[in-house]
Amino acid sequence: MTAAAPALPIRLVRTSLISATIAALVVLIASVVASAEERANCAVGPHLLWGDGEHDDTAALNAWLRGETVTWAQTHEAVGAEISDRTFLLSSTIYFSSGTGRKLERFRMIWPSRNEIVSGGTIVAGNDHDQPPVAEGITTVGADSDEGVPYVAPDPEPREHGIPRHCLTS
C-alpha cells in the first residue's frame, strides 16, 4: 500500500507557490516604496527666489518668468508680477515667456561661468502670448551679439499631478 506519497509534492508545490507569491509582493512593495522615496526628494512647494546675487536663481527665475508661483527666500512671501532692484546669480539660460504679464526692472543678471552681465532698464512680457517681451534700456557686458533676440523657448518640464518629473534646485 502506498499511502501518502502524492500529498508531499502537492504540499511542496503549494508552499513554493505561496513563497513565490510572497517574494513577488515583497519586490512590488519595495519598488513602490523606492519610487515614493525618490519622488519625496522633489520639493513640491514653490521655487525660492533669492535675488541677492549670491544664490543661484536660474530655476526660480525661469519659473517666475513662465508665470508660475515663486516665493522670496528671505521673507517666504509670494513674488508679485513685478520685480525691481534685484541682482540674480545665474548658471544657465533664462527665458522670458510671452503672455505672462511679468515685468523686470532695474535688475542685474550675472553669469559668472560665461563672464557675462546683463543689467538695466526694463523687460516686460505683456499679456498677449503672440507678442514677444519688450526690452528697453538693457546693457550687456560679455554677451554674444545674438543675446536678447526673441525665439521660441523649450516647453516646460512635464508634471505629474502638479509635481515635476525631475527635481529642480535654485
Long-range contacts (C-beta under 8 A, 24 or more apart in sequence): 39-163, 41-167, 42-163, 42-164, 42-166, 42-167, 43-167, 44-162, 44-163, 45-71, 46-70, 46-71, 46-78, 47-71, 47-168, 47-170, 48-72, 48-73, 48-170, 49-73, 49-79, 49-170, 50-74, 50-88, 50-89, 50-170, 51-83, 51-86, 51-87, 51-88, 52-86, 52-87, 52-89, 53-87, 53-88, 53-89, 53-108, 53-110, 54-89, 55-89, 55-170, 56-89, 56-90, 56-91, 56-169, 56-170, 57-88, 57-89, 57-90, 57-170, 58-90, 58-91, 58-92, 58-94, 58-170, 59-168, 59-169, 59-170, 60-170, 61-88, 61-90, 61-94, 61-170, 62-94, 62-95, 63-168, 64-102, 65-94, 65-95, 65-96, 65-97, 65-100, 65-102, 65-125, 66-95, 66-97, 66-100, 66-156, 67-97, 67-99, 67-100, 67-101, 67-102, 83-107, 95-153, 95-154, 96-123, 96-125, 96-133, 97-125, 97-133, 97-153, 98-125, 98-126, 98-128, 98-129, 98-130, 98-131, 98-132, 98-133, 99-125, 99-126, 99-127, 99-128, 99-129, 99-130, 99-131, 100-125, 100-127, 101-125, 101-126, 101-127, 114-142, 115-142, 116-140, 116-141, 116-142, 116-143, 116-147, 117-141, 117-142, 118-143, 118-147, 118-148
